[in-house]
Amino acid sequence: MNAIQRCMLSTAAGAALALFGFGCGESSDAPTPPKSAERAPLPPAAKPPAPPPAPPAPAKAPDTPADPNTAVEAPATPADPNAVVEADAKVGKADYQIYCASCHGEAGEGDGPVAQALNPKPARHNDGAYMNPLTDDYLFKVIKFGGLSVGKSSMMAPLGGSLSDQQIRNVIAFIRSLADPPYQP
């Protein structure tokens, strides 16, 4: 059992003992609340106020800009909620910093603050020779379902409960941007 597993086990055991202690403590000297038959009746509930009127519908934007030199921006999301939006490495960087950098490092060097305690060491996402041959589907599976889903370390937790499929695609795009030599799709 490695140091991280021992730490996790002792933390879980301590939490369980603390919860057990709270549930099995002696009863307090506080008076018990009266039974429902002894309670005074509640006053009648006041009628809730009417909801505010709905705001007027926004006016439909014109199809062409008033100024022909002004560009029309594309909508932020596609009309079809099931449509796949192109992955965005800049957007993926934020999620990478939150969910991946603690082990893999901010620049994908495999040198995050937690990496010291891990065995095996985290993958170096900036190692193009290793990362570039891996398919996006493989990386998606590792991120969504965790390391065990592809025969890797159980320490690589599944992030499918924290990240949407689109967020995972964005993280993969960011990981691809770290590769040296650069990733060529």
Secondary structure, 3 states (H helix, E strand, C coil): CCHHHHHHHHHHHHHHHHHHHHHCCCCCCCCCCCCHHHCCCCCCCCCCCCCCCCCCCCCCCCCCCCCCCCCCCCCCCCCCCCCCCCCCHHHHHHHHHHHCHHHHCCCCCCCCCCHHHCCCCCCCCCEHHHHCCCCHHHHHHHHHHCHHHHCCCCCCCCCCCCCCHHHHHHHHHHHHHHCECCCCC
